[in-house]
């Protein structure tokens, strides 16, 4: 998307066309990815990552979120709509209808509902700590509107959306990871104390 934005700014329509074609490929990839890892397989990729990171500690089974064909298609449709909103806001920014510094606040209108929707769709596979991301993303937008200069300018305006989005998502997963380690340690401690008590220790 950054490539497309720079191409439009500089009037390089060939590069813009290549960038748009790339975006179409990405959209197709998203559709295929959601088809494979959405619906009944929602959370499968998370399980594979968890197994890679925590496999040596054993395994735990968790009830899968209830999935229906309607939910699967709703997930796909909403994902595509968010993608269209990204392209639309980027195009409006290139045309001067949205000031570059307000790209991120505008994106809150579609990204935050999408992230909250994903949380409710994937419960109990993911915990409420993941909501740190949309909360911080919203606070980021409020600070920009309040006049705080936490945004990119020039050819890097598209980073105004993706840097905070990816950064806060990563932060949310790190916090969730640290909390899960802490909770596991506490559980192991309780199990150890109960074992000692049962043995008369």
N, C-alpha and C positions, 0 to 999 in steps of 0.2 A: 504493500500500500504506500509505503514511503516513496518507492520508485515511481508509482503512478502520480503521486502528489507533486514530486519534483518535475516530472515530465510535463504536467499540465502548467505548472508555474513558468517553465522555460519555453513552453509552446512546442515541445518535441512530441508530436503526435505519434510517431513511430514507436518511440520508447513507451509512450502512454498505452498504445495498443498492445505492446508486448506485456506490459504490466497488468493490463486488464485480462489478457489471456491467462496470465499466471494466476490471477485472482479466481478465474473460473475453474482452473485446475484445483486450486485450494478448496473451493466450494465443493467440487466433486469429491475430493478427499474427505471433507467433513461429512458429506452425506454417506459415503462408504463406511467411514469410521463409526458414525452413529448407528448405522445399520448393523455393524458387527458388534459394537460394544454398548449399544443402547437396548432398550426394551428388556427382554429376559436376561440379557448378558450385561446389563448395567452394573458397573462396579467390577467387572472382570479384570480390566486393566489395572485397577487399584489393587485387586487381590494379587495379581502377578507381581506388581511392584512391592507390595507388602511381603510377599513370600521371598522375594530377592533380598530385601533388607532385614526382615525379622525371621526368616525361615529357620535359623539355627536355634531360635528360642521356642520352637514348637508351633502349633497351629491352633486356631480357634475358629469355630463355625459361627456365622452370624446370619440371622434371618434376612433373606433378600427382600428388598422393597417390592411390594405388590406391583406387578407389571401387567398391563393389558395392551392390546393392539392399539387402542385409542391413545394411551399414554405414549407409546413408542412414536406414533405419527405426530402427536402434539409436540413432543420433544424435538423431532426433526423439523417441523414447521417453524417452531419458535427459534431454533438455531439459525435457520435460513433467513428469517425475518431480522434477527439481530445482525447478521452478515450484511443484509441489504441496508439496514440503518447505518452501519459503519460506512458503506460506500456512499450512501446518500449524504451523510454529514460531511464526509470528505469532499464530495463534489460541491456541496453548498459553500464549504469553506474556500475551495479553489475559485468559486465564482464571486466571492466576497460577501455572501449573505450571512456567514457565520465568522466572526473574528477568530483568528487562530488561537488566541488565549482562552476562548470559550468553547473550544472543541471538547475538552474533557468534561466541563460542566454539562454540556448538551448530551454527551454520551451516558451520563448518569441516568438519563430518562429511559434508556433501554438496557444498559448493562446491569444496573442494580436489580431491577425486577427479574432479569434473566438469571443472575447469580442466586437470588433468593429462591427462585423457582427451582433451580437445580438442587439447592439444599433440601427443600421439601420433597423433591422427587426421589432423592437418594437416601433419605433417612431410613433406617438407622445406620446405614453404611458409613455415613460421615456425621460428625458431631457438630454442635452449634458453634464451635470455635472457628469453623470455616467462614462464618458470617463476619468475621473480623475484616475480610476483604471488602465486601460491599460497604461496610460501615466506614472504613478508612477512605475508600474511594469517594464516598459522599462527602466526608469531611474535607478531603482534598479539593473537591469542587466548590464547597462553601468558602474555603480560604481564597481560592482564585477569584470568586465573585466579590469577596471582601477586599480585594486589591493586593493580595500577596502574590508576588511574581514567582510562582513555582511552575513555570511552563517554558517550553522551547519556542523559538522563533525561527524565521527563515525557512530553509529547506527541511528542517527537522520538526515541523509542526505536528506531523502524524505521531511522533513519539509522545506527544501530550496525552494521548490515550493509552498507548501500549506500555510505556514505562511504568506509570502508576498501577495499571491493571496487573501486569505481570509481577511487579514488585510487591504489591499488597497480597496477591495470591500466594506468592512464595513465602511471604512473612506469615500468612495465616497457616500454611502447612507446616512451617517451622515451629510455630507456637503449639499447634496441635500435636506435632511429633514430641516436643519437649514435655508437654502435659501427659501424653500417653506413656512416656518413659517414667515420669514421676508417679503416675497412677499405678503402673505395673510394679514399681519398686515398693510402693505402699502395700499393694496386695500381697506381694511376696513376703513382706515383713509380717503382715497379719497371719498369713498361712504358716509361717515359721513359728510365731508365738502360739498359735492354736495347736500346732504339732507338738511343741514342747509341753503345753498344758495337758494334752491327751496322754503324753508319755510320763506325766507326773514330774516334769522338769521345773 
